[in-house]
Amino acid sequence: MTGQRSDARRNYQRILAAAEAEVAAHGAEASQERIARTAGVGSATVRRHFPTRRALLEAVFQERIEGLCERAHRLNATENGRTALLEWLHALVLYAVSARGFANTLSYEPSTEEPSPHSCGSRIAAAGTPLLQRAIRDKAVAPHVTFHDLLTLAVGIALATEHHKAPEAQADRLFRLTVEGLSPQHRTTKPSEN
């Protein structure tokens, strides 16, 4: 944006501020037309700055993504790989529940094309994958678990609980259930064996 004219930079900032308010109120279904009206620009100007809904959502969540990435890097320096991974995933789930639209931003199926290294999902994966790899090396997580598996679980929990009366409490409960498993003994049995 450094080469943009000052009015284009101002438009970008107004659109982003309007988008943040609209996404906070309506989540991923935020109206681009309402964003344009609130920002005092035309719909074409919004689309010029944010050609897709996903690009708009990623811009809205930019700072929060950076915070999650920084937290992953800090946790990767701690002693216990399992604890670090679970603490970060828990923070991701709770953040996705508290920030309407964020889970939708992460819920896109990975494309067959090489993803942009600056996309929300790519940045989250780059930050979280070393935590998972470390937990796998520590034998705290099964070797077949992928980062996409963990992200899908986190997004699923967030989307499933966003309309509850107490979404964070319900998300926390489901996250803990996921981590602990269904069996109090943590043994794997087939239903016919019970």
C-alpha positions in Angstrom: 0.0 0.0 0.0 3.0 2.3 0.2 2.5 3.5 -3.4 -1.2 4.2 -3.1 -2.5 7.7 -3.1 -3.5 9.1 0.3 -7.2 8.9 -0.6 -6.9 5.2 -1.5 -5.1 4.6 1.9 -7.9 6.5 3.7 -10.5 4.5 1.8 -8.8 1.3 2.8 -8.7 2.2 6.5 -12.4 3.3 6.5 -13.4 0.1 4.7 -11.4 -2.0 7.2 -12.9 -0.1 10.2 -16.4 -0.6 8.8 -15.7 -4.2 8.1 -14.5 -4.9 11.6 -17.7 -3.5 13.0 -19.9 -5.4 10.5 -18.1 -8.7 11.0 -18.3 -8.3 14.8 -22.1 -7.8 14.5 -22.8 -10.3 11.7 -19.9 -12.7 11.5 -18.8 -14.1 8.1 -22.1 -13.1 6.6 -21.3 -9.4 6.9 -22.8 -7.4 4.1 -20.2 -5.9 1.8 -22.8 -3.3 0.6 -23.4 -2.2 4.2 -19.6 -2.0 4.7 -19.4 0.2 1.7 -22.2 2.5 2.9 -20.7 2.8 6.4 -17.3 3.6 4.9 -18.8 6.1 2.5 -17.5 4.4 -0.6 -19.0 2.4 -3.5 -19.2 -1.4 -3.5 -16.7 -1.4 -6.4 -14.1 0.3 -4.1 -14.6 -2.4 -1.4 -14.2 -5.1 -4.0 -11.1 -3.4 -5.4 -9.4 -3.5 -2.0 -10.9 -6.9 -1.0 -11.7 -8.9 -4.1 -13.2 -11.8 -2.1 -15.1 -12.2 1.1 -12.2 -14.3 2.4 -9.7 -11.5 1.7 -11.9 -9.1 3.7 -12.2 -11.5 6.6 -8.5 -12.1 6.7 -7.8 -8.4 6.8 -10.2 -8.0 9.7 -8.5 -10.7 11.7 -4.9 -9.7 10.8 -3.9 -8.6 14.3 -5.4 -11.5 16.0 -3.7 -13.9 13.7 -0.4 -12.3 14.5 -1.2 -12.7 18.2 -1.9 -16.4 17.8 1.3 -16.9 15.8 3.4 -15.1 18.4 1.9 -17.2 21.1 2.7 -20.4 19.2 6.3 -19.3 18.8 6.6 -18.5 22.6 5.0 -21.8 23.5 7.3 -23.7 21.3 10.2 -22.7 23.6 8.5 -24.3 26.7 9.5 -27.7 28.1 6.4 -29.8 27.5 5.4 -30.3 23.9 2.0 -31.7 24.7 1.1 -28.9 27.1 2.3 -26.3 24.6 0.3 -27.7 21.7 -2.9 -28.0 23.9 -2.6 -24.6 25.3 -2.2 -23.1 21.9 -5.1 -25.1 20.4 -7.3 -24.1 23.4 -6.5 -20.4 22.8 -7.3 -20.9 19.1 -10.7 -22.5 19.9 -11.6 -19.8 22.4 -10.5 -17.0 20.1 -12.5 -18.5 17.2 -15.6 -18.6 19.5 -15.2 -15.0 20.7 -14.5 -13.5 17.3 -17.5 -13.9 15.0 -16.5 -15.0 11.5 -13.0 -16.1 12.5 -13.8 -19.9 12.4 -15.4 -19.4 8.9 -12.1 -17.8 7.8 -10.2 -21.0 8.8 -12.9 -23.5 7.6 -12.0 -23.4 3.9 -10.8 -26.7 2.6 -7.2 -26.5 1.5 -7.1 -25.7 -2.2 -5.2 -27.8 -4.7 -3.1 -24.7 -5.6 -0.1 -23.7 -3.6 -1.6 -21.4 -0.8 -0.4 -17.9 -0.3 2.1 -17.8 2.6 0.3 -14.7 3.7 -3.2 -16.3 4.0 -4.8 -16.7 7.4 -4.7 -20.5 7.2 -1.1 -20.6 6.0 0.1 -18.4 8.7 -1.8 -20.3 11.4 -0.5 -23.6 10.0 3.1 -22.3 9.9 2.8 -21.3 13.5 1.0 -24.4 14.8 2.7 -27.1 12.8 6.0 -27.0 14.8 4.0 -27.4 18.0 2.3 -30.5 16.6 5.6 -31.9 15.2 7.2 -31.5 18.6 4.3 -33.2 20.4 4.6 -36.1 17.9 8.3 -36.4 18.5 7.6 -36.4 22.3 5.1 -39.3 21.5 2.3 -37.2 23.1 0.3 -37.2 19.9 -0.2 -40.0 17.4 2.1 -39.7 14.4 -0.8 -39.8 11.9 -2.4 -36.6 13.2 -2.0 -33.7 10.8 -2.3 -30.0 11.5 -5.3 -29.8 9.2 -7.0 -32.4 11.5 -6.4 -30.2 14.5 -7.6 -27.1 12.7 -10.7 -28.9 11.6 -11.5 -29.9 15.2 -10.9 -26.4 16.4 -13.1 -24.8 13.7 -15.8 -27.5 14.3 -15.9 -26.8 18.0 -16.1 -23.0 17.4 -18.8 -23.3 14.7 -20.9 -25.8 16.8 -20.9 -23.6 19.9 -21.2 -20.0 18.5 -24.9 -19.8 19.0 -25.0 -21.3 22.6 -25.9 -19.0 25.5 -22.4 -19.4 26.9 -20.4 -20.3 23.8 -16.9 -20.1 25.4 -17.9 -22.4 28.3 -19.4 -24.9 25.8 -16.4 -24.7 23.5 -14.1 -25.2 26.5 -16.1 -28.3 27.5 -16.0 -29.8 24.0 -12.3 -29.0 23.7 -11.5 -30.8 26.9 -13.7 -33.8 25.9 -11.8 -34.0 22.6 -8.5 -34.0 24.4 -9.5 -36.5 27.1 -11.4 -38.8 24.8 -14.7 -40.5 25.5 -13.4 -43.3 27.7 -12.2 -42.4 31.2 -9.5 -45.1 30.9 -8.4 -43.7 27.5 -8.5 -47.2 26.0 -9.6 -47.9 22.5 -12.4 -50.4 22.3 -14.9 -51.2 19.7 -18.6 -50.7 20.6 -19.2 -54.5 20.4 -16.5 -55.1 23.0 -18.4 -53.3 25.7 
